[in-house]
């Protein structure tokens, strides 16, 4: 009887020992996870409306994404940020300019005005909004590229010419590089635009990227 009691006590002690060992392993602190390396590349912001956002195409096929791929392939270490918002007019872009400046970008490609022109908003108001955007960004040391825009002649030749002149006038005022026409080679070509006739297809964005690249590349280190 004594031997059986002793055997039971021995087995209990073994069980307690195993339980204690297991608890110790479970309570051990987990190894710290490896944090992702912070992206320290200078920032290029593509700032604009739906033409920048890439409305209607896969996010990997819009112009900022294709521009990033082109820069990577060419060996330039920059990070392209897509700050396009579909439907915005220049006044709404001006409302967002502080958030763009907060990114401390090296370069900002300003593409606004198409929606202003399609709505027939006063050309001088659009110019003032764009001027305020460029001025604010340059005050923080960013290089600004002005993307020129053109519109159909729906509102007459006078308005069309006034609108077209906004962009070279702005570029001259601020000594900023100018993309003469952001959609050059794409606008008005059905095969390179979506069914709405306004927004480029993925193939259309290939041409847009070349329009941007010709002006942007001399600014890169």
C-alpha positions as CSV (number, residue, x, y, z in Angstrom):
1,X,0.0,0.0,0.0
2,X,2.8,2.4,0.9
3,X,4.6,1.5,-2.3
4,X,1.5,2.2,-4.3
5,X,1.0,5.6,-2.5
6,X,4.6,6.5,-3.2
7,X,4.2,5.6,-6.9
8,X,1.1,7.8,-7.2
9,X,3.0,10.8,-5.6
10,X,5.9,10.2,-7.9
11,X,3.7,10.3,-11.0
12,X,1.9,13.4,-9.8
13,X,5.3,15.2,-9.3
14,X,6.3,14.2,-12.9
15,X,3.0,15.6,-14.3
16,X,3.5,18.8,-12.4
17,X,7.0,19.2,-13.6
18,X,5.9,18.7,-17.2
19,X,3.1,21.1,-16.8
20,X,5.5,23.7,-15.4
21,X,7.9,23.3,-18.2
22,X,5.1,23.7,-20.8
23,X,3.8,26.9,-19.1
24,X,7.3,28.4,-19.2
25,X,7.5,27.8,-23.0
26,X,4.1,29.3,-23.6
27,X,4.9,32.4,-21.4
28,X,8.2,33.1,-23.2
29,X,8.1,36.4,-25.0
30,X,7.7,36.1,-28.8
31,X,10.7,37.1,-30.9
32,X,10.3,40.7,-32.2
33,X,9.0,40.9,-35.8
34,X,11.2,42.5,-38.3
35,X,9.9,46.0,-39.2
36,X,9.8,46.9,-42.9
37,X,12.6,49.2,-44.0
38,X,11.4,52.8,-44.3
39,X,11.2,54.0,-47.9
40,X,13.7,56.9,-48.0
41,X,13.5,57.6,-51.7
42,X,12.7,61.2,-52.8
43,X,9.0,61.5,-53.6
44,X,7.5,62.5,-56.9
45,X,3.8,63.4,-56.6
46,X,1.4,63.0,-59.6
47,X,-1.2,65.5,-58.5
48,X,-4.4,65.9,-60.5
49,X,-7.8,64.6,-61.4
50,X,-9.1,61.4,-63.0
51,X,-6.5,61.6,-65.8
52,X,-3.9,61.1,-63.1
53,X,-5.9,58.8,-60.8
54,X,-6.4,56.5,-63.8
55,X,-10.2,56.2,-63.8
56,X,-11.3,53.1,-65.6
57,X,-8.0,51.2,-65.7
58,X,-6.3,48.8,-63.4
59,X,-4.3,50.6,-60.7
60,X,-1.1,49.0,-62.1
61,X,-1.8,50.5,-65.5
62,X,-2.4,54.2,-64.8
63,X,0.3,56.8,-65.6
64,X,1.8,57.1,-62.1
65,X,2.3,53.3,-61.9
66,X,3.8,53.2,-65.4
67,X,6.0,56.1,-64.6
68,X,7.3,54.3,-61.5
69,X,8.1,51.3,-63.6
70,X,9.9,53.4,-66.2
71,X,12.0,55.1,-63.6
72,X,12.9,51.9,-61.9
73,X,14.0,50.4,-65.2
74,X,16.1,53.5,-65.9
75,X,17.8,53.2,-62.5
76,X,16.3,56.3,-60.9
77,X,15.5,55.9,-57.2
78,X,12.3,57.9,-56.6
79,X,8.9,56.9,-55.2
80,X,5.9,58.0,-57.3
81,X,2.8,58.9,-55.3
82,X,-0.5,58.9,-57.1
83,X,-2.5,61.9,-55.7
84,X,-5.1,62.0,-58.4
85,X,-8.8,62.3,-57.5
86,X,-11.5,61.7,-60.1
87,X,-13.8,64.6,-60.8
88,X,-11.8,67.3,-59.2
89,X,-11.6,70.9,-60.5
90,X,-8.6,73.2,-59.9
91,X,-10.3,74.7,-56.8
92,X,-10.5,71.3,-55.2
93,X,-6.9,70.7,-56.0
94,X,-6.0,73.9,-54.2
95,X,-7.9,72.7,-51.2
96,X,-5.6,69.6,-51.1
97,X,-2.3,71.3,-51.8
98,X,-1.4,71.4,-48.1
99,X,-1.6,67.6,-47.8
100,X,0.7,67.3,-50.9
101,X,3.2,69.7,-49.4
102,X,3.2,67.6,-46.3
103,X,4.8,64.8,-48.3
104,X,7.9,67.0,-48.8
105,X,8.1,66.0,-52.5
106,X,11.1,66.6,-54.7
107,X,8.9,67.0,-57.7
108,X,5.1,67.6,-58.3
109,X,3.5,67.0,-61.6
110,X,0.4,69.3,-61.5
111,X,-2.4,68.1,-63.9
112,X,-5.6,70.1,-63.3
113,X,-7.9,72.0,-65.5
114,X,-9.7,69.5,-67.7
115,X,-12.8,69.5,-65.5
116,X,-12.8,73.3,-65.3
117,X,-12.7,73.5,-69.1
118,X,-15.4,70.9,-69.6
119,X,-17.7,72.8,-67.2
120,X,-16.9,76.2,-68.9
121,X,-15.5,77.7,-65.7
122,X,-13.8,81.1,-66.1
123,X,-10.3,80.6,-67.5
124,X,-9.0,83.3,-65.2
125,X,-10.3,81.5,-62.1
126,X,-8.6,78.3,-63.2
127,X,-5.4,80.2,-63.8
128,X,-5.5,81.8,-60.3
129,X,-6.1,78.4,-58.7
130,X,-3.3,76.8,-60.5
131,X,-1.0,79.7,-59.8
132,X,-1.8,79.3,-56.0
133,X,-1.0,75.6,-56.2
134,X,2.3,76.1,-58.0
135,X,3.3,78.9,-55.6
136,X,2.5,76.9,-52.5
137,X,4.4,73.8,-53.7
138,X,7.5,75.9,-54.7
139,X,7.6,77.7,-51.4
140,X,8.5,74.4,-49.8
141,X,11.3,73.7,-52.3
142,X,9.5,71.3,-54.6
143,X,10.1,71.4,-58.4
144,X,6.8,71.7,-60.2
145,X,6.0,70.5,-63.7
146,X,2.9,72.0,-65.3
147,X,0.8,69.7,-67.4
148,X,-0.8,71.6,-70.2
149,X,-4.4,70.8,-71.2
150,X,-6.7,71.4,-74.1
151,X,-10.5,71.2,-74.5
152,X,-12.9,70.8,-77.4
153,X,-14.3,74.0,-78.9
154,X,-17.8,73.6,-77.4
155,X,-17.6,77.0,-75.7
156,X,-16.2,78.9,-78.7
157,X,-12.8,79.8,-80.0
158,X,-12.2,82.7,-77.5
159,X,-12.7,80.5,-74.5
160,X,-10.8,77.6,-76.0
161,X,-7.8,79.9,-76.7
162,X,-8.0,81.5,-73.2
163,X,-8.0,78.1,-71.6
164,X,-5.1,76.7,-73.7
165,X,-3.0,79.8,-72.8
166,X,-3.4,79.2,-69.0
167,X,-0.6,76.6,-69.0
168,X,2.2,78.2,-70.9
169,X,1.5,81.5,-69.1
170,X,1.8,79.8,-65.8
171,X,4.9,77.9,-66.7
172,X,6.6,81.1,-67.9
173,X,5.5,83.0,-64.7
174,X,7.1,80.5,-62.4
175,X,9.9,79.3,-64.8
176,X,8.5,75.8,-64.5
177,X,8.9,73.0,-67.0
178,X,5.8,72.6,-69.2
179,X,4.3,69.5,-70.7
180,X,2.7,71.3,-73.7
181,X,-0.3,68.9,-73.9
182,X,-0.6,66.1,-71.3
183,X,-2.8,64.0,-73.7
184,X,-0.7,64.7,-76.9
185,X,-1.0,61.7,-79.2
186,X,-3.9,60.3,-77.1
187,X,-6.7,62.8,-77.1
188,X,-9.3,62.3,-79.8
189,X,-7.9,58.8,-80.8
190,X,-10.6,56.2,-80.1
191,X,-8.2,53.3,-79.9
192,X,-6.3,54.9,-77.1
193,X,-9.3,56.1,-75.1
194,X,-12.0,54.4,-73.2
195,X,-15.6,54.4,-74.3
196,X,-16.2,57.8,-72.8
197,X,-13.7,59.3,-75.2
198,X,-12.0,61.2,-72.3
199,X,-10.0,58.8,-70.2
200,X,-7.0,56.9,-71.7
201,X,-6.8,53.2,-71.9
202,X,-3.7,51.4,-70.6
203,X,-2.2,51.7,-74.1
204,X,-3.0,55.4,-74.1
205,X,-1.2,55.8,-70.7
206,X,2.0,54.4,-72.3
207,X,2.0,57.6,-74.5
208,X,1.1,59.9,-71.6
209,X,4.1,58.5,-69.7
210,X,6.4,59.4,-72.6
211,X,4.9,62.9,-72.7
212,X,5.7,63.3,-69.0
213,X,9.1,61.6,-69.1
214,X,10.5,63.9,-71.7
215,X,10.0,66.9,-69.4
216,X,10.5,65.1,-66.1
217,X,13.8,63.3,-66.8
218,X,16.0,66.4,-66.9
219,X,14.9,67.2,-63.3
220,X,16.0,63.9,-61.8
221,X,19.3,63.3,-60.1
